[in-house]
Amino acid sequence: MSGQRNRLPEGGRIDRNRVLGFSFDGKRYQGVHGDSLASALLANGVRLVGRSFKYHRPRGIVTAGVEEPNALVTLHDDGRREPNTPVTTVELYDSLRAESQNRWPSLAFDVSAVNGLLGPVFSAGFYYKTFMGPRKKSWMFYEPFIRRAAGLGRGTREPDPDRYEKMQAFCDLLVIGAGPAGISAALSAGRAGARVILVDQQAVIGGALLDRPVGAPSDDWLQGAMTELESLDNVEVLTRTTAFGVYDGNVVGLIERVADHMPAPEAHGVRQRYWTVRPQQLVLASGAIERPLVFGNNDLPGVMLASAVRSYLNRQAVLPGKRAVVFTNNDSAYATAMELARAGAQVTLVDPRATVADALQRGLSDAGVELLAGRVVSTAHGRQAVRSIDLGAYDQASGGCETVERQIACDLLCVSGGWSPSLHLHSHLGARPVYDERLAAFLPGPAVPGQRGAGAFEGRFALADCVSSGSAAGLAAAKACGHEGGAPLSAPDVESDAWQTPLLPLWEVPEPAQAKHGKKFVDQQNDVTAKDVAQAHREGYVSVEHLKRYTTLGMATDQGKTANVNALAIMAALRGEAIDRVGTTTFRPPYSGVAIGALTGPEVGREFKPIRRTAMHDWHEANGAVFTEAGPWLRPWYYPKPGEGVDAAYEREAAEVRKSVGIVDVSTLGKIEVQGPDAAEFLNRVYVNGFGKLAVGKARYGLMLRDDGIVMDDGTTTRLSEHHYFMTTTTANAGKVMSYLEFLLQTAWPELKVHVTSATEQWAGIAVAGPRARDLLQAMIGDIDLSNEALPFMGVAEGHAGDIPVRLFRISFSGELAYEINTPSDYGEALWQACVEAGKPLDLALYGTEALGALRIEKGHVAGPELDGRTTLDDLGLERMASTKKPYVGSVLKRREGLVDASRPKLVGLIPEDKSVRLRAGAILCDADKIPSGHGRGHVTSVTYSPALGHWIGLGLLTGGPNRHGELVNAVNALKDETIPVRVTSPHFFDPKGERMYA
């Protein structure tokens, strides 16, 4: 194929008729459908793909899966820019754009490669040793430079244009991994009738079966299994889906890459989907990861895992090199050597074991592969790719390699140091792996309840063992879910691939005397060498968790997939202990990188939290309301008339309320039903003031404190019957108060017979305020006596507005004659419209939260800016409300020395000396005769233009508070360079005696 010099003329599981164009570092290439970005680059002869994190050494493709440590690129541009993506996990599509990263000015010539000469300086722990001195504040100097150098790729600050979804799923059995073991488990459980979800991170299921040559006997078995799985309605197969974490109760997090194999999602489609799956049983068939071998310059481009080479050869018909050396300590890489030779490569196999099985020797001989037993590769040579290797005799008894026998020219070095079962998900719930001497690998430890393993995950690498163990796990899981029946699956009729010669552990290839050595990398992603591990040991960092943090081993996207076992074995040898005594580091989610967009899903922008709308929202919107966010709610901010902005609108609205009557939507106030024989006692303990003697049909304003004595919330509570109270809270604190009440009942006072229920959305609420409020309600409600005698201030009554049931509270937040009408939410809009119609002869004003705020500031009522989590009852001038005859939450700690300090700022009113000047909330209050400094003497909490007074007013917290009425202080706004003289007054600016609200 044009330009694809490493593409074989036939074979592979690709569609050669679908040619795809892509670019890497701005250069155009071609691949075919079925390629990964990695296989397409290899097909085009691209070996140098990136630069290493610390030393900026040239790096190439090592693996064929998520375990790839080196070949990380940045995809896309603009808002879709995604750095640090392994090329091995990217499905090729037409017009794909990828860039190498962590290099300058180019990938081929990176000036930071000079770091390689500074290896002794950049060894393990150099950050801790270098950047702490020579002075105490040295870190402040170094930090900006370190942050600029940190990381690999660069993200974007532009908004992500894509959409994401979240899904919840339940099933009998979740099978993770769709290789032969996972397929067998899903098929056996599906036949038994269990509801099964089978997930795999690849585009098609089959796992390692797809790495076998096309037309192998296992293909027929796989095709038959896939056909049967598709026919089972109780089995769902999710491809392109990664299980990234297992949590309590075996809840599993999945990321489905719905559109990552496309340039962009389809119209109205999603890019990725985040699944939360709650299975009854979990089967882990997550396979195993081949380990690299540790020798000199083992990170050169062209040094690849043998299994990865086999995958590219048989899946994508890519021959990564013409002269190959296969270096292995186990039988699994022999198939790679033979298949490379059959594809036309000149192959030499190097094995430190002195003897191997006769069948393997015959297979190599028939394929034309040279076998060099009892030998090791000590060093690889080359600049930007492997060009040759040093070969030495290996003494199995002493573990030494005395001299270099010869050099072998090669352009591909396939390595296999054994296999490590992928235990990450199994370990997320705290399970500790167990070391197996025979396989030189960690296997899953004691089973987690509800979990089963199968296949290579349990150290079973032969195909027949994978199928039988998967089938047994699936049947056992189905039975545990109540589904009997089903029969074990039979394995495909293939030549046995069981290992015939025991693996020879080889954790670090010895260095021959008088040979030119290179760095021996244990963790290629983090540039951690065998010498770094030895240095950590010398310096006392011998615990594996300390080793990880001191050297950065197993961090970043790699998470120790290819590095951990080799590093642990090297540390064990240095400590003179068995590997199982050293143990493993802690695996934590996510198993592989997860886009933050997928985790947040659709919860971005206004959808970051669910938006709540009142029953009257549509009416407000249709009648020109401008909305503002109030906690989770959208509330009318103001109702502008033509040419009005927010200031003109709210000043007009507030003035009209004081003049006649107005209505405001207060449905967002928190509403909590408190019921039970001990409800009165409960409220007595929650509120600072007494509620035990509150009469039925009466409401009372109450304040509640936190445990530490700070004011938490305020509101009114009404006694509807002997054991039934109706509590209201501020909009912003509704959820917090509800949670707190439940907490108290469940932990502090479980003996109380009380039940609390959130009723916020059950009731729509309208506040009617103004001197003609009673006239408006009399025009609407005929079955409630609204006289002062029948319904006094803080009285409650139930009745009807026409056919609409209402609960009427005589409560005022504005200082005017006022009522709050509650009605079931389904009637909310109808009640609002009834108020509007009845109010037309009265010049009814619609007012929003801005006018509501102006009215409450004129009256001196405290709200959120004053109840900011730092104020006490005394700070707010409300200490006299607190009972001295009963204990309540916070009653002890509110008496702490710091909270009763006379110098604490207390609530005051503020009037600018020049009444034409605008006050600003947040301004610092300073003594008029002193230069402003620090936090001053207090601050301005709330401001408004008062239509009733004709000038700006404000509330604030000022040291000395009520004792300073009449004094002049300065309100200093440093951001606007303003200093405004203000007169300290009572916070009650309007109708201080409350005559209007008692009218």
Protein Blocks (a to p, Z undefined) as FASTA:
>chain_A
ZZilmbcfbgcjddfklccdddeehiacdddehiafklmmmmnopablbdcfklopacdd
fblcfklmklccdedehjllcghiafklpccdehiacddehiafbfklcfklmmmmmmmm
mmghklmmmmmpmbfklmmmmmmmmmmmgcjbdcdfbdcfbdcdddddddfbdcehjafk
lmmmmmmmmmnopacddddfbfbehijmlmpcehiaklmmmmmmmmmmmmpmkbccdehi
acfbdcehhiacddddfklmpfbdcehiafbdcdddddfbdcdfebpaddddddehilbg
hiacfklmmmmmmmnopafbfbdcdddfbfklmmmmmmmmmnopacddddfbfbdcfklm
mmmmmnopacdehiacfbdcdjkbcfbdcdddddfknopafbafbdcddfbdcddebjcd
dfklmmmnopacdddfklopacdddddehiacehjlnopabfklmmmmmmmmmmmmmmmn
opagjjdddddddddfbdfbdcdddfbccddehiacddddfblmlopafklmmmmmmnop
abfklmmmmnopoiajlnommmmmmmmmmmmmmnopafklnopadddddfbdcdfklmnm
mmgcjllpccdddfklmmmmmnopacddehjbccdfbdcdehiafklmmmmmmmmmmmmo
ccddfklpccdddedjklmmmmmmmpmbdcklpcehiacddddddfkopafbgcddddfb
fklccddddfklmmmmmmmmmmmmmmmmmmbccddddfklmpccdddedjklmmmmmmmm
mkbcfbfklmgghiacdddehjaccddddddfklpacddddddfklmmmmmmmmmmmmmm
nopacddfklmmmmmmmnopacfklmnopacfklnopmmmpcckbccehklmmmgmklmg
fkbccddddddfblmbccdehiacddfkbccehjljbdcfbdcddfknopacdddddehi
lmmgoiacddddfknopacddddddfblghklommmmZZ
